[in-house]
Amino acid sequence: MKRAAIVDPIIEITKWAVNEYNKGGHCLKFEKVLKSEVVAVNGMLYKIDLEASNGGLLDKYYAQVYDYLGERTLQEFKPLLQANSLLEVDASIGILKPVLGVDAHVAIPN
């Protein structure tokens, strides 16, 4: 007897969202789901933070997918704080610190 593969619906919907986003001329490859939230609103609203790669660079994105009876709509897809940014926030001291040799000393207001 063959075992049926169990497919995580969040992963399947996230891969679908990346593919839909790529139809706009992008070339992202789904890597993993970071976190997700599902809200029942006359259908299902999926709010997903994910990682995707583009030419070997890994970045974080937010996707919002509405699903009503199997009909999906990609409502939003946008980058989160860039994982490959030239600047990163050092929360312990509240400033931006340089990455890759970029000189930046910008204070972040509290």
N, C-alpha and C positions, 0 to 999 in steps of 0.2 A: 504494500500500500504506500503510495506517495504522500508525503506531507506537503500541505499547502504552505507556501511562504507567507509569513505574517508581515504585512506592510504597515508601517507606522503612518497614519493619515497625515500627521503634521509634516513629516519628511516628504511625503508625496506631494502635498500642497505647496511646500516650500520649493521643491524642484520645479513644479509647474510655474510658480511665481517668477523664478529665475529665468525659465524659458520664455515666458511672456515678456519680461523685461528685455531679454536679448533680441526680441523681434524688432526693437527700436534701434538696432544697429550696435548693440553692446555684445560683449563676448565673455560673459561671466561663467564660471564653473562652480556649481554648488559644492560646498565643502561640509558644513554642518550647521545644525540649528543650535543657537546659543540659549534662547528662551522663547517661550510662546505663551499666548493667552488666547482662549477661545471664548467668545461671547455669543450667546444665543439671542439673535435679534431678527425675528421673522426670516430665519435662515441662520447661517453661522458666519461670524466675523472672526477671522484669524489675524492676530497681531504677532508678528514673528521677527525676532532679531536673529540674524544669520551671518555666517561667514561664507564668502565666495572669493575665488581667485580670478585674477585677470592677468594673464601672461606671467604667472608665477608669483605675483604679488597678492597677498591675502588681505582683504578688507572686510569690514563689518557693515551690514546693511539692515534696514528695516523694511519689511513688506507687510502690506495689509491686503488680505484677500477676503472677498465676500462670496459665500457659496449658498445658493438657494436651489435646492432640489437638483444638485449636480451641475448647475450652471454657475461658473466661476467668473468673477470680475477682479482684476488686479486694480485695487483702488489707489494704492500708493506703493512706491518702491524708491528708497532714497538711501544714500550713504549715512552711516552713523559717524561718530568721531573717528576719523581715519586711523586705522591701525598702522598705516605706513606714512603717517604725517611726518613732516620735517620738524615739528614741534610736539612735545608731549607735556601734559600737565603733571607737575609734581605736587600732588595734593598736600603732602606733608608740610611744604613751605609756601604753598599758594602762588607759585610762579610757573611760567612756561620755561622749560629747559630745552637747550638745543639737542638735536639728534643729527647724526651724520655731519657734524662739524658746523652747523648753522649757528651763528651767534645771535641769540635773542634773549633779552631780559625784560619781559613784560609782566608787570604785576597784574594779578587777577583780583578784582575787588571782592570783598567778603559779602 
